[in-house]
């Protein structure tokens, strides 16, 4: 295993340059999907390597739950072990499990509360208007997905702006943005180095929905006005669950992007550009992380299988 088991823990640093450049120079749909894929792969690799460190570092400790044969002298010689790294990995892996479980629980609790609220209202169709003096609007995933919007929000917008707002929220549901947001949130729990990607994906999903709303309304300036106006009048508390769809985010940048040209539908950025170089570095880092974690896992399996008596 050697140093390969430690590499996936730090290789997420290679994804940081692409986080900001992707949201600036890629189509928001491409940026969101690219960053989410990178985050999930890097987080999975680092979590796997934490598990390997637990096995390697604690195999010789008394009272471990591993088979007795794993603490024999043969295994001690075949597998490099570090008790300090093993104990540290136990604490880190426990923290990862608790953080991920807490995030999923908050996510499910919010969805459950929102659906219970809808069940108590006589609403029909995809849009549920809640009689509330606090202006807000967000997409609530589920079967079926719903759009929850307060009467105060609708009263603050013109009919055309309301269409842009609802088109924005429908784009969140159609694009299943809640899955991307939850995935990158869990990735950040698995490896703190991936947390900067969460802000980038949140912004990219908002921009993705903005562009879809602009296509639906056929008026980019109207959509920009609706985005800015909704952000100004909104007083929603920030949350890390699906309600993050309602977060205003960097509104001036979103409005400026809507007032500019339509972003190009390009795939991989040109290699000679800073975005292309950053994407290449992130791709290499992701590939190295995958290969390193698989190599460490395979090496541990082979060593233990050879050293453990039947």
Secondary structure, DSSP 8 states (H G I E B T S, - for coil): -TTHHHHHHHGGGGGHHHHHHHHHHS-HHHHHHHHHHHHHHHHHHHHHHHHHHHHHHHTTSTT-SS-GGGGSHHHHHHS---HHHHHHHHHHHHHHHHHHHHHHHHHHHHHHHHHHHHHTS---SSEEEE--SS--EEEE-SSS-EEEEEHHHHHTS-HHHHHHHHHHHHHHHHTTHHHHHHHHHHHHHH-GGGTHHHHHHHHHHHHHHHHHHHHHHT-HHHHHHHHHHHHHH------SSGGGGG---SHHHHHHHHHS------SS--TTSHHHHHHHHHHHHHHHHHHHHHHHHHHHHHHHHHHS--
